[in-house]
Amino acid sequence: MSCPSENSLEQLNSLDGYRRYFMDASYWQPYVRRVYNRHAMTPCRTIRSGLPGTYPTFVVDERWVIKFFGRLFDGALAFETELQANQLLAPGCPIPIPALIASGYLFEDPSDWPWPYLIFEFMPGVSIGQVYEQVTFDDKLMLAQQLGQVTRRLHQVPITGTAVFQPTWDAYFNLLQEQCTHCRHTHRTWKTLPDHLIEQLDTFLLPPDALIDRGVTPHLIHADLTRDHILGQLDDGSWTTLGIIDFGDAMVGNVFYELIALHLDLFRCDKRLLSVYLDAYGFDEPSRPMLPTRAMSLALLHRFDVFVGLFESYPRAGEVSTLDQRAARLWDVNTPGLDDKPARERKGRGGE
């Protein structure tokens, strides 16, 4: 078989080509074989697509996962971020993640794009997003408790200093400052936030300095704890969490930023789950009164449109007239949420 060339992957330089081929196992088979041959991952009997995400990901023999990073979607930074995050976590990893086996570049002398890749051990199971409606509320509460403990350990990992991760607040502050500068324009472009709430951004948003406590050490955070990135097994209606994947959006920041994807996506804005998470995390009691404003500010300053689908899931979310009201409905664990369920409802835990 002829050696595959970088020119064969030019179709993935356009969005249309990327959407068509990025998870096509037959299309990627010669490139996957090139990688596992290089790393002596033999024999190779089966190649299948992995969980759909941003980058091409393939499972080999149910033993390894090979993840390629393309030019699109800032693949170079995502590759370095995920590689260096896993290297920081490697010494006595305090949280359940697939082991990083190897890394490299598909094309060593590229004329266009080198297609960097990472190889992980395969972690069996499904994402909780694939079976979310089948997971009992008791199991969701247990997951919230587990994640509180797990992310606490993650946030205690020493940041020894790499090209991407430095033990200072500088990069985080610069991100918030940049997002703040373009916040109004960004939300007008996204068209997810109602116009009357966009008009309140300048008076509601906390400044970056108020979102950082320079008296404490910044954390290594996952920053994308969505339903897609929690793996586990659902057996006879019982959910067991196996691990966390995808550190491509990891960064140095604080727990408030970690909460955004966790609560708005994984918890689906259910403040009963948020309350259990905060208790398990050991969230600082003096910080709780400021949680709604800080979390809402960071949601508005987030790199991604985290409010997509909110109005479809909770039509009454559009009824609020101020950002303060939206913040309370989303983040104040002592008041009803978007679905009017009391956050501290602890009885009847077996039902939704």
C-alpha positions as CSV (number, residue, x, y, z in Angstrom):
1,M,0.0,0.0,0.0
2,S,1.4,3.4,-0.9
3,C,2.4,5.8,1.9
4,P,-0.4,8.4,2.5
5,S,0.6,12.0,1.9
6,E,-0.4,15.3,3.4
7,N,-2.0,16.3,0.1
8,S,-4.6,13.6,0.6
9,L,-6.0,15.5,3.6
10,E,-6.4,18.8,1.9
11,Q,-10.1,18.2,1.8
12,L,-10.2,18.8,5.5
13,N,-8.9,22.4,5.1
14,S,-12.4,23.5,4.2
15,L,-15.5,23.4,6.5
16,D,-17.5,21.4,4.0
17,G,-14.7,18.8,3.6
18,Y,-14.1,18.7,7.3
19,R,-17.7,18.0,8.1
20,R,-17.8,15.2,5.5
21,Y,-14.6,13.4,6.3
22,F,-13.3,14.2,9.8
23,M,-15.0,11.1,11.4
24,D,-14.9,8.8,8.4
25,A,-13.0,5.7,9.6
26,S,-12.5,4.3,6.1
27,Y,-11.1,7.7,4.8
28,W,-8.7,7.9,7.8
29,Q,-7.7,4.2,7.8
30,P,-4.3,4.6,6.1
31,Y,-3.4,7.5,8.4
32,V,-4.4,5.6,11.5
33,R,-2.4,2.6,10.3
34,R,0.6,4.8,9.7
35,V,0.5,6.0,13.3
36,Y,0.1,2.6,15.0
37,N,2.8,1.1,12.8
38,R,5.1,3.9,13.8
39,H,4.5,3.2,17.5
40,A,4.4,-0.6,17.1
41,M,0.8,-0.9,18.1
42,T,0.3,-4.2,16.5
43,P,-1.7,-6.1,15.6
44,C,-4.4,-3.8,14.3
45,R,-7.6,-5.6,13.5
46,T,-10.3,-2.9,13.8
47,I,-10.5,0.8,13.4
48,R,-13.7,2.7,14.2
49,S,-14.7,6.3,14.8
50,G,-14.6,7.5,18.3
51,L,-17.0,10.0,20.0
52,P,-17.9,12.8,17.7
53,G,-16.2,16.0,18.8
54,T,-14.1,18.8,17.3
55,Y,-11.2,16.7,16.0
56,P,-10.9,13.3,14.2
57,T,-10.8,10.6,16.8
58,F,-10.5,6.8,16.2
59,V,-10.5,3.7,18.3
60,V,-8.0,0.9,17.4
61,D,-8.8,-2.6,18.6
62,E,-10.7,-1.3,21.5
63,R,-7.3,-0.6,23.1
64,W,-6.1,2.8,21.9
65,V,-7.6,6.1,20.9
66,I,-5.8,8.2,18.3
67,K,-6.8,11.9,18.1
68,F,-5.7,14.1,15.2
69,F,-5.6,17.9,15.3
70,G,-6.4,19.7,12.1
71,R,-5.6,23.3,11.0
72,L,-9.2,24.3,11.6
73,F,-10.5,25.2,15.1
74,D,-7.1,26.3,16.3
75,G,-5.8,22.7,16.2
76,A,-2.2,23.6,17.0
77,L,-3.1,25.3,20.3
78,A,-5.6,22.5,21.2
79,F,-2.9,19.9,20.6
80,E,-0.3,21.6,22.8
81,T,-2.9,22.3,25.4
82,E,-4.1,18.7,25.7
83,L,-0.6,17.3,25.5
84,Q,0.7,19.6,28.2
85,A,-2.3,19.2,30.5
86,N,-1.9,15.4,30.4
87,Q,1.8,15.8,31.1
88,L,0.9,18.0,34.2
89,L,-1.5,15.3,35.4
90,A,0.7,12.3,34.7
91,P,2.6,12.2,38.0
92,G,0.2,10.3,40.2
93,C,-2.8,11.5,38.4
94,P,-5.5,12.5,41.0
95,I,-8.5,12.1,38.7
96,P,-9.7,9.3,36.4
97,I,-8.5,10.0,32.9
98,P,-7.2,7.9,30.0
99,A,-3.4,7.5,30.1
100,L,-1.5,9.4,27.4
101,I,0.6,6.8,25.5
102,A,2.4,8.8,22.8
103,S,2.3,11.9,20.7
104,G,3.7,13.0,17.3
105,Y,3.1,14.4,13.9
106,L,1.5,12.5,11.1
107,F,3.8,14.2,8.5
108,E,7.4,14.8,9.7
109,D,8.3,17.1,6.8
110,P,5.0,18.7,5.9
111,S,4.6,21.2,3.1
112,D,1.2,22.2,4.5
113,W,0.0,20.9,7.8
114,P,1.7,18.3,10.0
115,W,-1.4,16.9,11.6
116,P,-0.3,16.4,15.2
117,Y,-1.8,13.5,17.1
118,L,-2.1,12.1,20.6
119,I,-2.6,8.4,21.5
120,F,-4.5,7.5,24.6
121,E,-5.5,4.3,26.3
122,F,-9.1,3.4,25.4
123,M,-11.6,3.9,28.1
124,P,-14.7,1.8,27.5
125,G,-18.1,3.2,28.0
126,V,-20.4,5.9,26.6
127,S,-20.6,9.6,27.3
128,I,-23.4,10.5,29.7
129,G,-24.8,12.7,27.0
130,Q,-25.7,9.6,25.0
131,V,-27.8,8.2,27.8
132,Y,-28.7,11.2,29.9
133,E,-32.4,10.7,29.8
134,Q,-32.0,7.1,31.0
135,V,-29.8,8.1,34.0
136,T,-31.8,8.3,37.3
137,F,-31.8,11.5,39.3
138,D,-30.2,9.7,42.2
139,D,-27.3,8.8,39.9
140,K,-27.1,12.3,38.7
141,L,-26.9,13.5,42.3
142,M,-24.1,11.0,42.9
143,L,-22.3,12.2,39.8
144,A,-22.5,15.8,41.0
145,Q,-21.0,14.7,44.3
146,Q,-18.2,12.7,42.6
147,L,-17.4,15.6,40.3
148,G,-17.2,18.0,43.3
149,Q,-14.5,15.8,44.8
150,V,-12.7,15.1,41.5
151,T,-12.5,18.7,40.3
152,R,-11.3,19.7,43.8
153,R,-8.4,17.3,43.3
154,L,-7.8,18.6,39.8
155,H,-7.7,22.2,40.9
156,Q,-5.0,21.2,43.5
157,V,-2.6,19.9,40.8
158,P,0.6,21.9,40.9
159,I,1.2,24.0,37.8
160,T,4.9,23.6,37.3
161,G,5.0,25.8,34.3
162,T,4.8,24.9,30.6
163,A,4.5,26.8,27.3
164,V,0.7,26.8,27.8
165,F,0.2,26.6,31.5
166,Q,1.9,29.2,33.8
167,P,1.2,29.5,37.5
168,T,0.1,33.1,37.2
169,W,-3.2,34.9,36.6
170,D,-1.8,36.8,33.6
171,A,-3.3,34.6,30.8
172,Y,-6.6,34.3,32.5
173,F,-6.9,38.0,33.1
174,N,-5.9,38.8,29.5
175,L,-8.6,36.4,28.3
176,L,-11.3,38.0,30.4
177,Q,-10.1,41.5,29.4
178,E,-10.3,40.6,25.7
179,Q,-13.7,39.0,26.1
180,C,-14.9,42.0,28.0
181,T,-13.8,44.4,25.3
182,H,-15.8,42.6,22.6
183,C,-18.6,41.3,24.8
184,R,-21.5,43.4,23.4
185,H,-20.5,42.8,19.8
186,T,-20.0,39.1,20.5
187,H,-23.5,38.6,21.9
188,R,-25.1,40.7,19.1
189,T,-23.4,38.3,16.7
190,W,-24.5,35.2,18.5
191,K,-28.1,36.5,18.8
192,T,-28.7,34.1,21.8
193,L,-29.1,36.8,24.4
194,P,-32.2,39.1,24.1
195,D,-31.5,42.6,23.1
196,H,-32.8,44.1,26.3
197,L,-30.2,42.0,28.2
198,I,-27.4,42.9,25.9
199,E,-28.1,46.5,26.7
200,Q,-27.4,45.8,30.4
201,L,-24.0,44.2,29.9
202,D,-21.9,47.3,30.6
203,T,-23.6,47.9,34.0
204,F,-23.9,44.2,35.0
205,L,-20.5,42.7,34.1
206,L,-17.9,42.5,36.8
207,P,-14.5,43.8,35.7
208,P,-11.7,41.2,35.2
209,D,-9.9,42.3,38.4
210,A,-13.1,41.5,40.4
211,L,-13.2,38.0,38.9
212,I,-9.7,37.1,40.1
213,D,-8.4,36.7,43.6
214,R,-4.7,37.4,43.2
215,G,-4.1,36.4,46.8
216,V,-4.7,32.7,45.9
217,T,-3.0,30.3,43.5
218,P,-4.7,29.8,40.1
219,H,-6.0,26.4,39.3
220,L,-5.5,24.0,36.4
221,I,-9.1,23.7,35.1
222,H,-10.7,21.4,32.5
223,A,-13.0,24.3,31.4
224,D,-15.3,22.1,29.3
225,L,-16.9,19.6,31.6
226,T,-19.9,18.9,29.3
227,R,-22.0,15.7,28.9
228,D,-19.8,14.7,26.0
229,H,-16.7,14.5,28.3
230,I,-17.9,12.4,31.1
231,L,-17.6,8.7,30.3
232,G,-19.2,5.8,32.1
233,Q,-21.5,2.8,31.8
234,L,-25.2,2.4,32.2
235,D,-26.0,-1.2,33.3
236,D,-29.6,-2.1,34.3
237,G,-30.5,1.5,34.7
238,S,-27.5,2.3,37.0
239,W,-24.9,4.8,35.9
240,T,-21.2,4.3,36.8
241,T,-18.7,7.1,36.0
242,L,-15.4,5.9,34.6
243,G,-13.5,9.0,33.7
244,I,-13.1,12.4,32.2
245,I,-11.8,13.0,28.7
246,D,-10.7,15.9,26.4
247,F,-8.4,18.5,28.0
248,G,-8.2,20.5,24.7
249,D,-9.8,23.5,26.3
250,A,-8.0,23.3,29.6
251,M,-6.5,26.5,31.0
252,V,-5.3,28.2,34.1
253,G,-8.2,29.9,35.9
254,N,-10.6,29.4,38.8
255,V,-13.5,27.3,39.9
256,F,-16.0,29.9,38.8
257,Y,-15.0,29.4,35.2
258,E,-15.1,25.6,35.7
259,L,-18.7,25.9,36.7
260,I,-20.0,27.3,33.4
261,A,-19.9,24.2,31.2
262,L,-20.6,22.0,34.3
263,H,-23.8,23.6,35.3
264,L,-25.2,24.9,32.0
265,D,-24.5,21.8,30.0
266,L,-23.9,18.7,32.2
267,F,-26.3,19.7,35.0
268,R,-28.8,21.2,32.5
269,C,-29.2,24.2,34.9
270,D,-30.6,22.0,37.7
271,K,-29.6,23.8,40.8
272,R,-30.2,20.8,43.0
273,L,-27.2,19.2,41.2
274,L,-25.2,22.4,41.5
275,S,-25.9,22.6,45.2
276,V,-24.6,19.0,45.8
277,Y,-21.6,19.7,43.6
278,L,-20.7,22.9,45.6
279,D,-21.0,21.0,48.9
280,A,-18.8,18.2,47.8
281,Y,-16.2,20.5,46.3
282,G,-16.1,22.4,49.7
283,F,-16.9,25.6,48.0
284,D,-15.9,28.5,50.2
285,E,-18.9,29.8,52.2
286,P,-17.8,33.4,52.1
287,S,-17.7,33.2,48.3
288,R,-21.3,31.9,47.9
289,P,-23.1,35.2,48.0
290,M,-21.1,36.4,45.0
291,L,-21.5,33.2,43.1
292,P,-24.5,34.3,40.9
293,T,-22.9,37.6,39.8
294,R,-19.4,36.0,39.3
295,A,-20.7,32.9,37.5
296,M,-23.1,34.9,35.3
297,S,-20.3,37.4,34.4
298,L,-18.0,34.5,33.3
299,A,-20.8,32.9,31.4
300,L,-21.3,36.1,29.5
301,L,-17.5,36.4,28.9
302,H,-17.0,32.8,28.0
303,R,-15.1,31.9,24.8
304,F,-18.2,30.0,23.5
305,D,-21.9,30.7,23.4
306,V,-22.9,28.8,26.5
307,F,-26.5,29.9,26.3
308,V,-27.3,28.0,23.1
309,G,-30.4,25.9,23.6
310,L,-31.3,27.6,26.9
311,F,-34.6,29.0,25.7
312,E,-35.6,25.8,23.9
313,S,-35.1,23.9,27.1
314,Y,-36.5,26.5,29.4
315,P,-38.9,28.9,27.5
316,R,-39.5,30.9,30.7
317,A,-35.8,31.9,30.8
318,G,-36.7,34.6,28.2
319,E,-39.2,36.2,30.6
320,V,-36.5,37.7,32.9
321,S,-36.2,41.5,32.5
322,T,-32.7,41.9,34.0
323,L,-29.3,40.1,34.0
324,D,-29.5,40.1,37.8
325,Q,-32.7,38.0,37.6
326,R,-31.1,35.7,35.1
327,A,-28.1,35.3,37.3
328,A,-30.3,34.4,40.3
329,R,-32.4,32.0,38.3
330,L,-29.3,30.2,37.1
331,W,-26.8,30.3,40.0
332,D,-28.5,31.2,43.3
333,V,-28.9,27.7,44.9
334,N,-31.3,29.0,47.5
335,T,-34.0,30.2,45.0
336,P,-36.0,28.3,42.4
337,G,-34.3,27.7,39.1
338,L,-35.4,28.0,35.5
339,D,-37.8,25.1,35.9
340,D,-39.1,26.5,39.3
341,K,-37.7,23.4,41.2
342,P,-36.3,24.4,44.6
343,A,-32.5,24.0,44.7
344,R,-32.4,22.5,48.2
345,E,-35.2,20.0,47.5
346,R,-33.7,16.9,49.2
347,K,-36.8,14.8,49.7
348,G,-38.1,12.5,47.0
349,R,-34.6,12.3,45.4
350,G,-35.6,9.4,43.2
351,G,-37.7,11.5,40.9
352,E,-37.2,14.4,38.6
